[in-house]
Amino acid sequence: MKPLAELAVEMKALVTATLLFLGLAVLVALIYLDVAHIGSNGSPLLSVHDISVTYYGPGVGYASLLALAHIHMMGLVSVFFMIGFIFVHSSFSPRWKATLAALPFCGFTVDVSGWFLTKLNPDWVYLVLVGGGTFVLSITAMIFLSLYDIWVTPRLTPKVTEALRPGT
């Protein structure tokens, strides 16, 4: 695939639609998380306590956690790969591209580990928050940076090139 800024308009449209749809899917998942887990502490907002209660003790069995982990990992690998694949074709530095492309995988591994550890001790719930926050923020950053590179960078490039041209 060409660099994002150099894609034909039809490819830019396809990549943009893909990124926006995946971003919407993640947003819907976050709303579901909020709706499905709120209320254990009387607050209408999702809290650390709500997440802790979900995983700690007899609430969810190990078989259910394993099934959830398996389903999420099998599904999210395609989301992480698609967003990461698009992002690594951006004009950002290889270090940024490698770091951001790997972060969702690392973050979700920490998140799932937190599920199992919180089952044993509710104090591990912060691992769930750190892991989940890491993968959500990293895919959000890749989506926005990719869209920037698709639609804004090509408009900036001629101006930058013109400014750097000798004799002007």
Secondary structure as a PSIPRED ss2 file (coil, helix, strand):
# PSIPRED VFORMAT (PSIPRED V4.0)

   1 M C   1.000  0.000  0.000
   2 K C   1.000  0.000  0.000
   3 P C   1.000  0.000  0.000
   4 L H   0.000  1.000  0.000
   5 A H   0.000  1.000  0.000
   6 E H   0.000  1.000  0.000
   7 L C   1.000  0.000  0.000
   8 A C   1.000  0.000  0.000
   9 V H   0.000  1.000  0.000
  10 E H   0.000  1.000  0.000
  11 M H   0.000  1.000  0.000
  12 K H   0.000  1.000  0.000
  13 A H   0.000  1.000  0.000
  14 L H   0.000  1.000  0.000
  15 V H   0.000  1.000  0.000
  16 T H   0.000  1.000  0.000
  17 A H   0.000  1.000  0.000
  18 T H   0.000  1.000  0.000
  19 L H   0.000  1.000  0.000
  20 L H   0.000  1.000  0.000
  21 F H   0.000  1.000  0.000
  22 L H   0.000  1.000  0.000
  23 G H   0.000  1.000  0.000
  24 L H   0.000  1.000  0.000
  25 A H   0.000  1.000  0.000
  26 V H   0.000  1.000  0.000
  27 L H   0.000  1.000  0.000
  28 V H   0.000  1.000  0.000
  29 A H   0.000  1.000  0.000
  30 L H   0.000  1.000  0.000
  31 I H   0.000  1.000  0.000
  32 Y H   0.000  1.000  0.000
  33 L H   0.000  1.000  0.000
  34 D H   0.000  1.000  0.000
  35 V H   0.000  1.000  0.000
  36 A H   0.000  1.000  0.000
  37 H H   0.000  1.000  0.000
  38 I C   1.000  0.000  0.000
  39 G C   1.000  0.000  0.000
  40 S C   1.000  0.000  0.000
  41 N C   1.000  0.000  0.000
  42 G C   1.000  0.000  0.000
  43 S C   1.000  0.000  0.000
  44 P C   1.000  0.000  0.000
  45 L C   1.000  0.000  0.000
  46 L C   1.000  0.000  0.000
  47 S C   1.000  0.000  0.000
  48 V H   0.000  1.000  0.000
  49 H H   0.000  1.000  0.000
  50 D H   0.000  1.000  0.000
  51 I H   0.000  1.000  0.000
  52 S H   0.000  1.000  0.000
  53 V H   0.000  1.000  0.000
  54 T H   0.000  1.000  0.000
  55 Y H   0.000  1.000  0.000
  56 Y C   1.000  0.000  0.000
  57 G H   0.000  1.000  0.000
  58 P H   0.000  1.000  0.000
  59 G H   0.000  1.000  0.000
  60 V C   1.000  0.000  0.000
  61 G C   1.000  0.000  0.000
  62 Y H   0.000  1.000  0.000
  63 A H   0.000  1.000  0.000
  64 S H   0.000  1.000  0.000
  65 L H   0.000  1.000  0.000
  66 L H   0.000  1.000  0.000
  67 A H   0.000  1.000  0.000
  68 L H   0.000  1.000  0.000
  69 A H   0.000  1.000  0.000
  70 H H   0.000  1.000  0.000
  71 I H   0.000  1.000  0.000
  72 H H   0.000  1.000  0.000
  73 M H   0.000  1.000  0.000
  74 M H   0.000  1.000  0.000
  75 G H   0.000  1.000  0.000
  76 L H   0.000  1.000  0.000
  77 V H   0.000  1.000  0.000
  78 S H   0.000  1.000  0.000
  79 V H   0.000  1.000  0.000
  80 F H   0.000  1.000  0.000
  81 F H   0.000  1.000  0.000
  82 M H   0.000  1.000  0.000
  83 I H   0.000  1.000  0.000
  84 G H   0.000  1.000  0.000
  85 F H   0.000  1.000  0.000
  86 I H   0.000  1.000  0.000
  87 F H   0.000  1.000  0.000
  88 V C   1.000  0.000  0.000
  89 H C   1.000  0.000  0.000
  90 S C   1.000  0.000  0.000
  91 S C   1.000  0.000  0.000
  92 F C   1.000  0.000  0.000
  93 S C   1.000  0.000  0.000
  94 P H   0.000  1.000  0.000
  95 R H   0.000  1.000  0.000
  96 W H   0.000  1.000  0.000
  97 K H   0.000  1.000  0.000
  98 A H   0.000  1.000  0.000
  99 T H   0.000  1.000  0.000
 100 L H   0.000  1.000  0.000
 101 A H   0.000  1.000  0.000
 102 A H   0.000  1.000  0.000
 103 L H   0.000  1.000  0.000
 104 P H   0.000  1.000  0.000
 105 F H   0.000  1.000  0.000
 106 C H   0.000  1.000  0.000
 107 G H   0.000  1.000  0.000
 108 F H   0.000  1.000  0.000
 109 T H   0.000  1.000  0.000
 110 V H   0.000  1.000  0.000
 111 D H   0.000  1.000  0.000
 112 V H   0.000  1.000  0.000
 113 S H   0.000  1.000  0.000
 114 G H   0.000  1.000  0.000
 115 W H   0.000  1.000  0.000
 116 F H   0.000  1.000  0.000
 117 L H   0.000  1.000  0.000
 118 T H   0.000  1.000  0.000
 119 K H   0.000  1.000  0.000
 120 L H   0.000  1.000  0.000
 121 N C   1.000  0.000  0.000
 122 P H   0.000  1.000  0.000
 123 D H   0.000  1.000  0.000
 124 W H   0.000  1.000  0.000
 125 V H   0.000  1.000  0.000
 126 Y H   0.000  1.000  0.000
 127 L H   0.000  1.000  0.000
 128 V H   0.000  1.000  0.000
 129 L H   0.000  1.000  0.000
 130 V H   0.000  1.000  0.000
 131 G H   0.000  1.000  0.000
 132 G H   0.000  1.000  0.000
 133 G H   0.000  1.000  0.000
 134 T H   0.000  1.000  0.000
 135 F H   0.000  1.000  0.000
 136 V H   0.000  1.000  0.000
 137 L H   0.000  1.000  0.000
 138 S H   0.000  1.000  0.000
 139 I H   0.000  1.000  0.000
 140 T H   0.000  1.000  0.000
 141 A H   0.000  1.000  0.000
 142 M H   0.000  1.000  0.000
 143 I H   0.000  1.000  0.000
 144 F H   0.000  1.000  0.000
 145 L H   0.000  1.000  0.000
 146 S H   0.000  1.000  0.000
 147 L H   0.000  1.000  0.000
 148 Y H   0.000  1.000  0.000
 149 D H   0.000  1.000  0.000
 150 I H   0.000  1.000  0.000
 151 W H   0.000  1.000  0.000
 152 V C   1.000  0.000  0.000
 153 T H   0.000  1.000  0.000
 154 P H   0.000  1.000  0.000
 155 R H   0.000  1.000  0.000
 156 L H   0.000  1.000  0.000
 157 T H   0.000  1.000  0.000
 158 P H   0.000  1.000  0.000
 159 K H   0.000  1.000  0.000
 160 V H   0.000  1.000  0.000
 161 T H   0.000  1.000  0.000
 162 E H   0.000  1.000  0.000
 163 A H   0.000  1.000  0.000
 164 L H   0.000  1.000  0.000
 165 R C   1.000  0.000  0.000
 166 P C   1.000  0.000  0.000
 167 G C   1.000  0.000  0.000
 168 T C   1.000  0.000  0.000
